[in-house]
Amino acid sequence: MSTQATPSTPSPAAAERPVRITVLAGVNALEGLALALGGVYMLVMGLLGKLESTQQAETVGITLVALGAIPLIAARGLDLCAAGAGGPR
């Protein structure tokens, strides 16, 4: 065994991933984060009683958090996709 440290290089899949896929993953992540943050805001305001209808605010908050999870999962899938998934070059 060698005691030399190997330089850290990006994995081949990450190096060959098309830029379009990475950009789409980022856009999806931002969309999901915005939805989830909006849902958390609605939940907090509903629980604090700052809105007219607390039950409606809580329902909308939970719904927005659940809807925010969908693009976040899609962003993770795009981030992990294979290099050949970008289509023709």
Distance bins in CASP14 RR format, pairs under 12 A and 6 or more apart:
PFRMAT RR
TARGET T0000
AUTHOR 0000-0000-0000
RMODE 2
METHOD distances of the structure
MODEL  1
8 14 0 0 0 0 0 1 0 0 0 0 0
9 15 0 0 0 0 1 0 0 0 0 0 0
10 16 0 0 0 0 1 0 0 0 0 0 0
10 17 0 0 0 0 1 0 0 0 0 0 0
10 83 0 0 0 0 0 1 0 0 0 0 0
11 17 0 0 0 0 1 0 0 0 0 0 0
11 80 0 0 0 0 0 1 0 0 0 0 0
11 82 0 0 0 0 0 1 0 0 0 0 0
11 83 0 0 0 0 0 1 0 0 0 0 0
12 82 0 0 0 0 0 1 0 0 0 0 0
12 83 1 0 0 1 0 0 0 0 0 0 0
12 84 0 0 0 0 0 1 0 0 0 0 0
13 21 0 0 0 0 0 1 0 0 0 0 0
13 22 0 0 0 0 0 1 0 0 0 0 0
13 79 0 0 0 0 0 1 0 0 0 0 0
13 80 0 0 0 0 1 0 0 0 0 0 0
13 81 0 0 0 0 1 0 0 0 0 0 0
13 82 1 0 0 1 0 0 0 0 0 0 0
13 83 1 0 1 0 0 0 0 0 0 0 0
13 84 0 0 0 0 1 0 0 0 0 0 0
13 85 0 0 0 0 0 1 0 0 0 0 0
14 21 0 0 0 0 0 1 0 0 0 0 0
14 22 0 0 0 0 1 0 0 0 0 0 0
14 25 0 0 0 0 0 1 0 0 0 0 0
14 79 0 0 0 0 1 0 0 0 0 0 0
14 80 0 0 0 0 1 0 0 0 0 0 0
14 81 0 0 0 0 0 1 0 0 0 0 0
14 82 0 0 0 0 0 1 0 0 0 0 0
14 83 0 0 0 0 1 0 0 0 0 0 0
15 22 0 0 0 0 0 1 0 0 0 0 0
15 83 0 0 0 0 1 0 0 0 0 0 0
16 22 0 0 0 0 0 1 0 0 0 0 0
16 81 0 0 0 0 0 1 0 0 0 0 0
16 82 0 0 0 0 1 0 0 0 0 0 0
16 83 1 1 0 0 0 0 0 0 0 0 0
16 84 1 0 0 1 0 0 0 0 0 0 0
16 85 0 0 0 0 0 1 0 0 0 0 0
16 86 0 0 0 0 0 1 0 0 0 0 0
16 89 0 0 0 0 0 1 0 0 0 0 0
17 23 0 0 0 0 0 1 0 0 0 0 0
17 24 0 0 0 0 0 1 0 0 0 0 0
17 25 0 0 0 0 1 0 0 0 0 0 0
17 77 0 0 0 0 0 1 0 0 0 0 0
17 78 0 0 0 0 1 0 0 0 0 0 0
17 79 0 0 0 0 1 0 0 0 0 0 0
17 80 0 0 0 0 1 0 0 0 0 0 0
17 81 1 0 0 1 0 0 0 0 0 0 0
17 82 0 0 0 0 1 0 0 0 0 0 0
17 83 1 0 1 0 0 0 0 0 0 0 0
17 84 0 0 0 0 1 0 0 0 0 0 0
17 85 0 0 0 0 1 0 0 0 0 0 0
17 86 0 0 0 0 1 0 0 0 0 0 0
17 87 0 0 0 0 0 1 0 0 0 0 0
18 24 0 0 0 0 1 0 0 0 0 0 0
18 25 0 0 0 0 0 1 0 0 0 0 0
18 78 0 0 0 0 0 1 0 0 0 0 0
18 81 0 0 0 0 1 0 0 0 0 0 0
18 82 0 0 0 0 0 1 0 0 0 0 0
18 83 1 0 0 1 0 0 0 0 0 0 0
18 84 1 0 0 1 0 0 0 0 0 0 0
18 85 0 0 0 0 1 0 0 0 0 0 0
18 86 1 0 1 0 0 0 0 0 0 0 0
18 87 1 0 0 1 0 0 0 0 0 0 0
18 88 0 0 0 0 0 1 0 0 0 0 0
18 89 1 0 0 1 0 0 0 0 0 0 0
19 25 0 0 0 0 0 1 0 0 0 0 0
19 26 0 0 0 0 0 1 0 0 0 0 0
19 83 0 0 0 0 0 1 0 0 0 0 0
19 86 0 0 0 0 1 0 0 0 0 0 0
19 89 0 0 0 0 0 1 0 0 0 0 0
20 26 0 0 0 0 0 1 0 0 0 0 0
20 27 0 0 0 0 0 1 0 0 0 0 0
20 78 0 0 0 0 1 0 0 0 0 0 0
20 81 0 0 0 0 0 1 0 0 0 0 0
20 83 0 0 0 0 0 1 0 0 0 0 0
20 84 0 0 0 0 0 1 0 0 0 0 0
20 85 0 0 0 0 0 1 0 0 0 0 0
20 86 1 0 0 1 0 0 0 0 0 0 0
20 87 0 0 0 0 1 0 0 0 0 0 0
20 88 0 0 0 0 0 1 0 0 0 0 0
20 89 0 0 0 0 0 1 0 0 0 0 0
21 27 0 0 0 0 0 1 0 0 0 0 0
21 28 0 0 0 0 0 1 0 0 0 0 0
21 74 0 0 0 0 0 1 0 0 0 0 0
21 75 0 0 0 0 0 1 0 0 0 0 0
21 77 0 0 0 0 1 0 0 0 0 0 0
21 78 1 0 1 0 0 0 0 0 0 0 0
21 79 0 0 0 0 1 0 0 0 0 0 0
21 80 0 0 0 0 0 1 0 0 0 0 0
21 81 1 0 1 0 0 0 0 0 0 0 0
21 82 0 0 0 0 1 0 0 0 0 0 0
21 83 0 0 0 0 1 0 0 0 0 0 0
21 84 0 0 0 0 1 0 0 0 0 0 0
21 85 1 0 0 1 0 0 0 0 0 0 0
21 86 1 0 1 0 0 0 0 0 0 0 0
21 87 0 0 0 0 1 0 0 0 0 0 0
22 28 0 0 0 0 0 1 0 0 0 0 0
22 29 0 0 0 0 0 1 0 0 0 0 0
22 75 0 0 0 0 0 1 0 0 0 0 0
22 77 0 0 0 0 0 1 0 0 0 0 0
22 78 1 0 0 1 0 0 0 0 0 0 0
22 79 1 0 0 1 0 0 0 0 0 0 0
22 80 0 0 0 0 0 1 0 0 0 0 0
22 81 0 0 0 0 1 0 0 0 0 0 0
22 83 0 0 0 0 0 1 0 0 0 0 0
22 85 0 0 0 0 0 1 0 0 0 0 0
22 86 0 0 0 0 0 1 0 0 0 0 0
23 29 0 0 0 0 0 1 0 0 0 0 0
23 30 0 0 0 0 0 1 0 0 0 0 0
23 75 0 0 0 0 0 1 0 0 0 0 0
23 78 0 0 0 0 1 0 0 0 0 0 0
23 79 0 0 0 0 0 1 0 0 0 0 0
23 86 0 0 0 0 0 1 0 0 0 0 0
24 30 0 0 0 0 0 1 0 0 0 0 0
24 31 0 0 0 0 0 1 0 0 0 0 0
24 71 0 0 0 0 0 1 0 0 0 0 0
24 74 0 0 0 0 1 0 0 0 0 0 0
24 75 0 0 0 0 1 0 0 0 0 0 0
24 77 0 0 0 0 0 1 0 0 0 0 0
24 78 1 0 1 0 0 0 0 0 0 0 0
24 79 0 0 0 0 1 0 0 0 0 0 0
24 81 0 0 0 0 1 0 0 0 0 0 0
24 85 0 0 0 0 0 1 0 0 0 0 0
24 86 0 0 0 0 1 0 0 0 0 0 0
25 31 0 0 0 0 0 1 0 0 0 0 0
25 32 0 0 0 0 0 1 0 0 0 0 0
25 71 0 0 0 0 1 0 0 0 0 0 0
25 72 0 0 0 0 0 1 0 0 0 0 0
25 73 0 0 0 0 0 1 0 0 0 0 0
25 74 0 0 0 0 1 0 0 0 0 0 0
25 75 1 0 1 0 0 0 0 0 0 0 0
25 76 1 0 0 1 0 0 0 0 0 0 0
25 77 1 0 0 1 0 0 0 0 0 0 0
25 78 1 1 0 0 0 0 0 0 0 0 0
25 79 1 0 1 0 0 0 0 0 0 0 0
25 80 0 0 0 0 1 0 0 0 0 0 0
25 81 0 0 0 0 1 0 0 0 0 0 0
25 85 0 0 0 0 0 1 0 0 0 0 0
25 86 0 0 0 0 0 1 0 0 0 0 0
26 32 0 0 0 0 1 0 0 0 0 0 0
26 33 0 0 0 0 1 0 0 0 0 0 0
26 34 0 0 0 0 0 1 0 0 0 0 0
26 71 0 0 0 0 1 0 0 0 0 0 0
26 72 0 0 0 0 0 1 0 0 0 0 0
26 74 0 0 0 0 0 1 0 0 0 0 0
26 75 1 0 1 0 0 0 0 0 0 0 0
26 76 0 0 0 0 0 1 0 0 0 0 0
26 77 0 0 0 0 0 1 0 0 0 0 0
26 78 0 0 0 0 1 0 0 0 0 0 0
26 79 0 0 0 0 1 0 0 0 0 0 0
27 33 0 0 0 0 0 1 0 0 0 0 0
27 34 0 0 0 0 0 1 0 0 0 0 0
27 71 0 0 0 0 1 0 0 0 0 0 0
27 72 0 0 0 0 0 1 0 0 0 0 0
27 74 0 0 0 0 0 1 0 0 0 0 0
27 75 0 0 0 0 1 0 0 0 0 0 0
27 78 0 0 0 0 1 0 0 0 0 0 0
27 79 0 0 0 0 0 1 0 0 0 0 0
28 34 0 0 0 0 0 1 0 0 0 0 0
28 35 0 0 0 0 0 1 0 0 0 0 0
28 68 0 0 0 0 1 0 0 0 0 0 0
28 69 0 0 0 0 0 1 0 0 0 0 0
28 70 0 0 0 0 1 0 0 0 0 0 0
28 71 1 0 1 0 0 0 0 0 0 0 0
28 72 1 0 0 1 0 0 0 0 0 0 0
28 73 0 0 0 0 1 0 0 0 0 0 0
28 74 1 0 1 0 0 0 0 0 0 0 0
28 75 1 1 0 0 0 0 0 0 0 0 0
28 76 0 0 0 0 1 0 0 0 0 0 0
28 77 0 0 0 0 1 0 0 0 0 0 0
28 78 1 0 0 1 0 0 0 0 0 0 0
28 79 0 0 0 0 1 0 0 0 0 0 0
28 81 0 0 0 0 0 1 0 0 0 0 0
29 35 0 0 0 0 0 1 0 0 0 0 0
29 36 0 0 0 0 0 1 0 0 0 0 0
29 68 0 0 0 0 0 1 0 0 0 0 0
29 69 0 0 0 0 0 1 0 0 0 0 0
29 70 0 0 0 0 0 1 0 0 0 0 0
29 71 1 0 0 1 0 0 0 0 0 0 0
29 72 1 0 0 1 0 0 0 0 0 0 0
29 73 0 0 0 0 0 1 0 0 0 0 0
29 74 0 0 0 0 1 0 0 0 0 0 0
29 75 1 1 0 0 0 0 0 0 0 0 0
29 76 0 0 0 0 1 0 0 0 0 0 0
29 77 0 0 0 0 0 1 0 0 0 0 0
29 78 0 0 0 0 1 0 0 0 0 0 0
29 79 0 0 0 0 1 0 0 0 0 0 0
30 36 0 0 0 0 0 1 0 0 0 0 0
30 37 0 0 0 0 0 1 0 0 0 0 0
30 68 0 0 0 0 0 1 0 0 0 0 0
30 71 0 0 0 0 1 0 0 0 0 0 0
30 72 0 0 0 0 1 0 0 0 0 0 0
30 74 0 0 0 0 0 1 0 0 0 0 0
30 75 0 0 0 0 1 0 0 0 0 0 0
31 37 0 0 0 0 0 1 0 0 0 0 0
31 38 0 0 0 0 0 1 0 0 0 0 0
31 64 0 0 0 0 0 1 0 0 0 0 0
31 67 0 0 0 0 1 0 0 0 0 0 0
31 68 1 0 0 1 0 0 0 0 0 0 0
31 69 0 0 0 0 0 1 0 0 0 0 0
31 70 0 0 0 0 1 0 0 0 0 0 0
31 71 1 0 1 0 0 0 0 0 0 0 0
31 72 0 0 0 0 1 0 0 0 0 0 0
31 73 0 0 0 0 0 1 0 0 0 0 0
31 74 0 0 0 0 1 0 0 0 0 0 0
31 75 0 0 0 0 1 0 0 0 0 0 0
32 38 0 0 0 0 1 0 0 0 0 0 0
32 39 0 0 0 0 0 1 0 0 0 0 0
32 40 0 0 0 0 0 1 0 0 0 0 0
32 64 0 0 0 0 1 0 0 0 0 0 0
32 65 0 0 0 0 1 0 0 0 0 0 0
32 66 0 0 0 0 0 1 0 0 0 0 0
32 67 1 0 0 1 0 0 0 0 0 0 0
32 68 1 0 1 0 0 0 0 0 0 0 0
32 69 1 0 0 1 0 0 0 0 0 0 0
32 70 1 0 0 1 0 0 0 0 0 0 0
32 71 1 1 0 0 0 0 0 0 0 0 0
32 72 1 0 1 0 0 0 0 0 0 0 0
32 73 0 0 0 0 1 0 0 0 0 0 0
32 74 0 0 0 0 1 0 0 0 0 0 0
32 75 1 0 0 1 0 0 0 0 0 0 0
32 76 0 0 0 0 0 1 0 0 0 0 0
33 39 0 0 0 0 0 1 0 0 0 0 0
33 40 0 0 0 0 0 1 0 0 0 0 0
33 64 0 0 0 0 0 1 0 0 0 0 0
33 65 0 0 0 0 0 1 0 0 0 0 0
33 67 0 0 0 0 0 1 0 0 0 0 0
33 68 1 0 0 1 0 0 0 0 0 0 0
33 69 0 0 0 0 0 1 0 0 0 0 0
33 71 0 0 0 0 1 0 0 0 0 0 0
33 72 1 0 0 1 0 0 0 0 0 0 0
33 75 0 0 0 0 1 0 0 0 0 0 0
34 40 0 0 0 0 0 1 0 0 0 0 0
34 41 0 0 0 0 0 1 0 0 0 0 0
34 64 0 0 0 0 1 0 0 0 0 0 0
34 65 0 0 0 0 0 1 0 0 0 0 0
34 67 0 0 0 0 0 1 0 0 0 0 0
34 68 0 0 0 0 1 0 0 0 0 0 0
34 71 0 0 0 0 1 0 0 0 0 0 0
34 72 0 0 0 0 0 1 0 0 0 0 0
35 41 0 0 0 0 0 1 0 0 0 0 0
35 42 0 0 0 0 0 1 0 0 0 0 0
35 60 0 0 0 0 0 1 0 0 0 0 0
35 61 0 0 0 0 1 0 0 0 0 0 0
35 62 0 0 0 0 0 1 0 0 0 0 0
35 63 0 0 0 0 1 0 0 0 0 0 0
35 64 1 0 1 0 0 0 0 0 0 0 0
35 65 1 0 0 1 0 0 0 0 0 0 0
35 66 0 0 0 0 1 0 0 0 0 0 0
35 67 1 0 1 0 0 0 0 0 0 0 0
35 68 1 1 0 0 0 0 0 0 0 0 0
35 69 0 0 0 0 1 0 0 0 0 0 0
35 70 0 0 0 0 1 0 0 0 0 0 0
35 71 1 0 0 1 0 0 0 0 0 0 0
35 72 0 0 0 0 1 0 0 0 0 0 0
36 42 0 0 0 0 0 1 0 0 0 0 0
36 43 0 0 0 0 0 1 0 0 0 0 0
36 61 0 0 0 0 1 0 0 0 0 0 0
36 62 0 0 0 0 0 1 0 0 0 0 0
36 63 0 0 0 0 0 1 0 0 0 0 0
36 64 1 0 0 1 0 0 0 0 0 0 0
36 65 1 0 1 0 0 0 0 0 0 0 0
36 66 0 0 0 0 1 0 0 0 0 0 0
36 67 0 0 0 0 1 0 0 0 0 0 0
36 68 1 0 1 0 0 0 0 0 0 0 0
36 69 1 0 0 1 0 0 0 0 0 0 0
36 70 0 0 0 0 0 1 0 0 0 0 0
36 71 0 0 0 0 1 0 0 0 0 0 0
36 72 1 0 0 1 0 0 0 0 0 0 0
36 73 0 0 0 0 0 1 0 0 0 0 0
36 75 0 0 0 0 0 1 0 0 0 0 0
37 43 0 0 0 0 0 1 0 0 0 0 0
37 44 0 0 0 0 0 1 0 0 0 0 0
37 61 0 0 0 0 0 1 0 0 0 0 0
37 64 0 0 0 0 1 0 0 0 0 0 0
37 65 0 0 0 0 1 0 0 0 0 0 0
37 67 0 0 0 0 0 1 0 0 0 0 0
37 68 0 0 0 0 1 0 0 0 0 0 0
37 72 0 0 0 0 0 1 0 0 0 0 0
38 44 0 0 0 0 1 0 0 0 0 0 0
38 45 0 0 0 0 1 0 0 0 0 0 0
38 57 0 0 0 0 0 1 0 0 0 0 0
38 60 0 0 0 0 1 0 0 0 0 0 0
38 61 1 0 0 1 0 0 0 0 0 0 0
38 62 0 0 0 0 0 1 0 0 0 0 0
38 63 0 0 0 0 0 1 0 0 0 0 0
38 64 1 0 1 0 0 0 0 0 0 0 0
38 65 0 0 0 0 1 0 0 0 0 0 0
38 67 0 0 0 0 0 1 0 0 0 0 0
38 68 0 0 0 0 1 0 0 0 0 0 0
39 45 0 0 0 0 1 0 0 0 0 0 0
39 46 0 0 0 0 0 1 0 0 0 0 0
39 47 0 0 0 0 0 1 0 0 0 0 0
39 57 0 0 0 0 1 0 0 0 0 0 0
39 58 0 0 0 0 1 0 0 0 0 0 0
39 59 0 0 0 0 0 1 0 0 0 0 0
39 60 1 0 0 1 0 0 0 0 0 0 0
39 61 1 1 0 0 0 0 0 0 0 0 0
39 62 1 0 0 1 0 0 0 0 0 0 0
39 63 1 0 0 1 0 0 0 0 0 0 0
39 64 1 1 0 0 0 0 0 0 0 0 0
39 65 1 0 1 0 0 0 0 0 0 0 0
39 66 0 0 0 0 1 0 0 0 0 0 0
39 67 0 0 0 0 1 0 0 0 0 0 0
39 68 0 0 0 0 1 0 0 0 0 0 0
39 69 0 0 0 0 0 1 0 0 0 0 0
40 46 0 0 0 0 0 1 0 0 0 0 0
40 47 0 0 0 0 0 1 0 0 0 0 0
40 57 0 0 0 0 0 1 0 0 0 0 0
40 58 0 0 0 0 0 1 0 0 0 0 0
40 60 0 0 0 0 0 1 0 0 0 0 0
40 61 1 0 0 1 0 0 0 0 0 0 0
40 62 0 0 0 0 0 1 0 0 0 0 0
40 64 0 0 0 0 1 0 0 0 0 0 0
40 65 1 0 0 1 0 0 0 0 0 0 0
40 66 0 0 0 0 0 1 0 0 0 0 0
40 68 0 0 0 0 0 1 0 0 0 0 0
41 47 0 0 0 0 0 1 0 0 0 0 0
41 48 0 0 0 0 0 1 0 0 0 0 0
41 50 0 0 0 0 0 1 0 0 0 0 0
41 51 0 0 0 0 0 1 0 0 0 0 0
41 57 0 0 0 0 1 0 0 0 0 0 0
41 58 0 0 0 0 0 1 0 0 0 0 0
41 60 0 0 0 0 0 1 0 0 0 0 0
41 61 1 0 0 1 0 0 0 0 0 0 0
41 64 0 0 0 0 1 0 0 0 0 0 0
41 65 0 0 0 0 0 1 0 0 0 0 0
42 48 0 0 0 0 0 1 0 0 0 0 0
42 49 0 0 0 0 0 1 0 0 0 0 0
42 50 0 0 0 0 0 1 0 0 0 0 0
42 51 1 0 0 1 0 0 0 0 0 0 0
42 53 0 0 0 0 0 1 0 0 0 0 0
42 54 0 0 0 0 0 1 0 0 0 0 0
42 55 0 0 0 0 0 1 0 0 0 0 0
42 56 0 0 0 0 1 0 0 0 0 0 0
42 57 1 0 1 0 0 0 0 0 0 0 0
42 58 1 0 0 1 0 0 0 0 0 0 0
42 59 0 0 0 0 1 0 0 0 0 0 0
42 60 1 0 1 0 0 0 0 0 0 0 0
42 61 1 1 0 0 0 0 0 0 0 0 0
42 62 0 0 0 0 1 0 0 0 0 0 0
42 63 0 0 0 0 1 0 0 0 0 0 0
42 64 1 0 0 1 0 0 0 0 0 0 0
42 65 0 0 0 0 1 0 0 0 0 0 0
42 67 0 0 0 0 0 1 0 0 0 0 0
43 49 0 0 0 0 0 1 0 0 0 0 0
43 50 0 0 0 0 0 1 0 0 0 0 0
43 51 0 0 0 0 0 1 0 0 0 0 0
43 54 0 0 0 0 0 1 0 0 0 0 0
43 55 0 0 0 0 0 1 0 0 0 0 0
43 56 0 0 0 0 0 1 0 0 0 0 0
43 57 1 0 0 1 0 0 0 0 0 0 0
43 58 1 0 0 1 0 0 0 0 0 0 0
43 59 0 0 0 0 1 0 0 0 0 0 0
43 60 0 0 0 0 1 0 0 0 0 0 0
43 61 1 0 1 0 0 0 0 0 0 0 0
43 62 1 0 0 1 0 0 0 0 0 0 0
43 63 0 0 0 0 0 1 0 0 0 0 0
43 64 0 0 0 0 1 0 0 0 0 0 0
43 65 1 0 0 1 0 0 0 0 0 0 0
43 66 0 0 0 0 0 1 0 0 0 0 0
44 50 0 0 0 0 1 0 0 0 0 0 0
44 51 0 0 0 0 0 1 0 0 0 0 0
44 54 0 0 0 0 0 1 0 0 0 0 0
44 57 0 0 0 0 1 0 0 0 0 0 0
44 58 0 0 0 0 1 0 0 0 0 0 0
44 61 0 0 0 0 1 0 0 0 0 0 0
44 65 0 0 0 0 0 1 0 0 0 0 0
45 51 1 0 1 0 0 0 0 0 0 0 0
45 52 0 0 0 0 0 1 0 0 0 0 0
45 53 0 0 0 0 0 1 0 0 0 0 0
45 54 0 0 0 0 1 0 0 0 0 0 0
45 56 0 0 0 0 0 1 0 0 0 0 0
45 57 1 0 1 0 0 0 0 0 0 0 0
45 58 0 0 0 0 1 0 0 0 0 0 0
45 60 0 0 0 0 0 1 0 0 0 0 0
45 61 0 0 0 0 1 0 0 0 0 0 0
46 52 0 0 0 0 1 0 0 0 0 0 0
46 53 0 0 0 0 1 0 0 0 0 0 0
46 54 1 0 1 0 0 0 0 0 0 0 0
46 55 0 0 0 0 1 0 0 0 0 0 0
46 56 0 0 0 0 1 0 0 0 0 0 0
46 57 1 1 0 0 0 0 0 0 0 0 0
46 58 1 0 1 0 0 0 0 0 0 0 0
46 59 0 0 0 0 1 0 0 0 0 0 0
46 60 0 0 0 0 1 0 0 0 0 0 0
46 61 0 0 0 0 1 0 0 0 0 0 0
46 62 0 0 0 0 0 1 0 0 0 0 0
47 54 1 0 0 1 0 0 0 0 0 0 0
47 55 0 0 0 0 0 1 0 0 0 0 0
47 57 0 0 0 0 1 0 0 0 0 0 0
47 58 1 0 0 1 0 0 0 0 0 0 0
47 61 0 0 0 0 0 1 0 0 0 0 0
47 62 0 0 0 0 0 1 0 0 0 0 0
48 54 0 0 0 0 1 0 0 0 0 0 0
48 57 0 0 0 0 1 0 0 0 0 0 0
48 58 0 0 0 0 0 1 0 0 0 0 0
49 55 0 0 0 0 0 1 0 0 0 0 0
49 56 0 0 0 0 0 1 0 0 0 0 0
49 57 1 0 0 1 0 0 0 0 0 0 0
49 58 0 0 0 0 1 0 0 0 0 0 0
50 57 0 0 0 0 1 0 0 0 0 0 0
51 57 1 0 1 0 0 0 0 0 0 0 0
51 58 0 0 0 0 1 0 0 0 0 0 0
51 59 0 0 0 0 0 1 0 0 0 0 0
51 60 0 0 0 0 1 0 0 0 0 0 0
51 61 0 0 0 0 0 1 0 0 0 0 0
53 59 0 0 0 0 1 0 0 0 0 0 0
53 60 0 0 0 0 1 0 0 0 0 0 0
54 60 0 0 0 0 0 1 0 0 0 0 0
54 61 0 0 0 0 0 1 0 0 0 0 0
55 61 0 0 0 0 0 1 0 0 0 0 0
55 62 0 0 0 0 0 1 0 0 0 0 0
56 62 0 0 0 0 0 1 0 0 0 0 0
56 63 0 0 0 0 0 1 0 0 0 0 0
57 63 0 0 0 0 0 1 0 0 0 0 0
57 64 0 0 0 0 0 1 0 0 0 0 0
58 64 0 0 0 0 0 1 0 0 0 0 0
58 65 0 0 0 0 0 1 0 0 0 0 0
59 65 0 0 0 0 0 1 0 0 0 0 0
59 66 0 0 0 0 0 1 0 0 0 0 0
60 66 0 0 0 0 0 1 0 0 0 0 0
60 67 0 0 0 0 0 1 0 0 0 0 0
61 67 0 0 0 0 1 0 0 0 0 0 0
61 68 0 0 0 0 0 1 0 0 0 0 0
62 68 0 0 0 0 0 1 0 0 0 0 0
62 69 0 0 0 0 0 1 0 0 0 0 0
63 69 0 0 0 0 0 1 0 0 0 0 0
63 70 0 0 0 0 0 1 0 0 0 0 0
64 70 0 0 0 0 0 1 0 0 0 0 0
64 71 0 0 0 0 0 1 0 0 0 0 0
65 72 0 0 0 0 0 1 0 0 0 0 0
66 72 0 0 0 0 0 1 0 0 0 0 0
66 73 0 0 0 0 0 1 0 0 0 0 0
67 73 0 0 0 0 0 1 0 0 0 0 0
67 74 0 0 0 0 0 1 0 0 0 0 0
68 74 0 0 0 0 0 1 0 0 0 0 0
68 75 0 0 0 0 0 1 0 0 0 0 0
69 75 0 0 0 0 0 1 0 0 0 0 0
69 76 0 0 0 0 0 1 0 0 0 0 0
70 76 0 0 0 0 0 1 0 0 0 0 0
70 77 0 0 0 0 0 1 0 0 0 0 0
71 77 0 0 0 0 0 1 0 0 0 0 0
71 78 0 0 0 0 1 0 0 0 0 0 0
72 78 0 0 0 0 0 1 0 0 0 0 0
72 79 0 0 0 0 0 1 0 0 0 0 0
73 79 0 0 0 0 0 1 0 0 0 0 0
73 80 0 0 0 0 0 1 0 0 0 0 0
74 80 0 0 0 0 0 1 0 0 0 0 0
74 81 0 0 0 0 0 1 0 0 0 0 0
75 81 0 0 0 0 0 1 0 0 0 0 0
77 85 0 0 0 0 0 1 0 0 0 0 0
78 85 0 0 0 0 1 0 0 0 0 0 0
78 86 0 0 0 0 0 1 0 0 0 0 0
79 85 0 0 0 0 0 1 0 0 0 0 0
81 87 0 0 0 0 0 1 0 0 0 0 0
83 89 0 0 0 0 0 1 0 0 0 0 0
END
